[in-house]
Amino acid sequence: MIIFVNPVKSNIQIFSESLNALVSKSQDLTKKYQEEVGKWNMKKLDNLTMVTITDRYMPYFTTLENEARNLTVPNGHEKIKDSFIKSIESEASSYDHFKKYLLTGNRTEDQLSIDKLSLAYAYEKIYEEFLFKNH
């Protein structure tokens, strides 16, 4: 006789799977946007077209951030959720500064864009470590 056990997932497993799904969406969004930046870098897109593309992408970051805010977090793991939200916020802020740079040519905006993207990556390392341990 074979007995099938229906494993009950822990709150941490559920949180980890939910976060992993959002991370996957985030990575896909970032990849698609960076492909557009690549076209701009190769002069296939002009500044105003890149501004329009940036404006088109911004609501997706807001949606992702809102989805993350609605995650149920097991006790003691709020920092993980917050790091994901801060990463998304920083990435969106980076693209907003990039847009300002495209419109004005102001190198300070370009540097702020780079700094915000670096900050997003620093936050990403926090939740990626959690996901690596819980996958």
N, C-alpha and C positions, 0 to 999 in steps of 0.2 A: 504494500500500500504506500502510495506517495502522498505526502502531506505538503501542500503549498502554504507557505507562510506569506501573509500580506504584510510586508514591513511598513510600519508607521514611520513616516518621516518626522524628524525632529524640526523644531522651529528654526534651528540654524540651517538645516538642509533646505528647507523651504525658502528661507531668506537668501541663502547662497544661490539657489537656482533662479530665483526672481531677479536678484542682482546680476547674475551672469547673463540673463536675457537682456537686461538693460545695457550692460556693457557691450554686448554683441551689437545692439542697435547703435550705440554710441560709436563704436569702432567703424561700423558701416557708414554712418553719417560723416565721420571725420575723413574716412578714405575718399568718399565721393567729393567732399568739399576740397580736399587737398589735390584731387585730380584736376579740379577747376583751377586751383592756384597754379598747378603745373602748366596748364594751358596758358595762363596769364604770363608766367615766367618765360615761356617760349614765344611770347608775343602773338599767340593765337587769339588772345582776348585783349581788348583795350580796358582801360581803367573803369570807364563807366559801365561796361558790360559786367566786369567783375563786381562792381558795387551792386548792380541789380541781382547778380547771383548770390552775393552775400546776404542781401535783404531777403531773398527767397529762402535761404537756409536758416535764418535766425529763428523762425517759429518752430522749427523742428527741435532746436535745442531747448526752447521753452517747454515744449511738450514732453521731452525726455526728462527735464528737470522736474516737472509736475508729476510724472509717473514715479520718479524716484522719491519724491516727498510723500507719496501715498504708500510706500512700502511699509509693511509691518516689520518691525525690527525686534529681534530677541534682546532681552536685557543685556546690557554691557556691550552692545554692538552698534550703538548710535554713531560712534566715530566713523565706522565703516560707511554707513549711509551718508553721513555728512561729507566724507571725503569724496564720494561719488558726485554729490550735488555740487560741491565746491569745484570739482574738476570740470564739470559741465559749465558752471557759471564762468570759470576762468577762460575756458575755451571760447565760449560765446563772446566774452569781453575782448579776447584777443582778436576775434574776427571783426568786432565793432571798431576797435582801434585800427585794424588793417584797412577797413572801409574808410575811416577818416584820413588815413595816410593816402589812400588812392585818390580821395577828393581834394586833398590840400597839398600833398607832397611833403608834409611836415614829417621830418625824420624822427622826431620825438614820438609821434604816433606809431611809427614803424617799430621803434624800440619797445614801446609799451605793449604792442602786439606780441612781440617776441617774448617779453617778460611774462605776460599773461599765459602764453602757451607753455612756457617752462613751468609756471606755477601749476597749471592743469596737469602736467606730467608728474609733478611731485605728489599731488593729491592722488593721482592714478596709482602710484606705487603702493599707497596705503591699502586701497581696496583690492588691488591685484594680489597682494601678499595674502590677504584673507581668503580670496577665492582659490588661490593655489593650495592653501592648507586644507580647504574644505571641499575640494573637488574630488 
